[in-house]
Amino acid sequence: MPDLPELSRDELQRYARHLSVPGVGIEGQRRLKASSVLMIGTGGLGSPAALYLAAAGVGRIGLIDPDSVDRSNLHRQILHGESWVGKSKLESAAARLREVNPHVELELLPIRFTPENALELVARYDVVLDGCDNFPTRFLSNDACFFQKKPCVYGSIFRFDGQVTVFAPHLGGPCYRCMLPSLPAPGSAPSCEEAGVLGVLPGVIGSLQAMETIKLLLGIGEPPLGKLLCYDALATSFRSLRLRRDPACRLCGDKPSIHSVSNPETNASTSCEVPGSETPEISVADLAARIDAGEDLFILDVRQPEEEAEGMIPGAVLIPLPTLPDHLAEIPADREILVHCRSGGRSARAVKFLRESGIPQAVNVAGGINAWNALGR
Ligand SMILES: [Zn+2]
């Protein structure tokens, strides 16, 4: 590898514990120095990821974040501190990262990631680490990475649950749109940072994203292509769900209809909504008691089929939320319908839709399968 940069004396000292790791060594460390990562966001996921990537000696890190530091972010955005509240997140990040490793070149991009700049930005880096907290940006990073043939390291969090994978159809496996074909409508989102998050959770998930990024840059191990790693902090469990490439995917499928990056279609907002208190609810404990009592219940599961690996409520009928309007005839209008999803967001949306569609006894199962699993049945 004659064109890889040399390491200075200081760097050899700094990375000494890397140099003895099989698969890293001097070659790998030089490879890291020659590599570049674009980080979208310096928030909960981006904070630990940026710290570890800088400390590991990734040569060039681009940081996109137009926002300023907010005190309510500090419980999870460990890149930033009290003295930076109200100031630029990028300046804050740069000050901390330079302290962590002065050998890393930082590119500060105090801009929004938009369809106008996405392709050009992604092209300049080897890997994209998506640490954003909204669906439109995830679609955009997925699409831009697809067109530029760059791996997109995905992470998402919700309260006690996190997910990690790598989308890189040019290396194999699906893209983000194979998993989520279209932008969720407002209120239907299964996860959302704004809905509350335990601060350490993005620490776990962001660190996993950093690990997958380093693996990709070094070319070691197996990237989780077609594999969604799901972390459940309450159950202390990691599970892998298989993600398949969708031949009908509008981006990476056999007959694609998306040929350039654009603003994500539909009217979805960038922030998530939490089910309102006006949604009629039943607790999983009450539901379990009624099942145990032998009641004949109509339980409707509105998750995607692949989510069944996360657990199922016995007897539930699966009709994914996007297909619900086509299956209304299968849902009795004269009895109680108990609707659940993963955590309660999509099912709340389904309940609202069913009630508006002449099924007045639709009820949301609070907390969804996550809460059900927590019962330990
Ligand atoms: Zn796809």
Residues whose N, C-alpha, C, O or C-beta is under 5 A from the ligand:
A	BS01	ZN	P174 C175 R177 C178 C249 L251 C252 G253
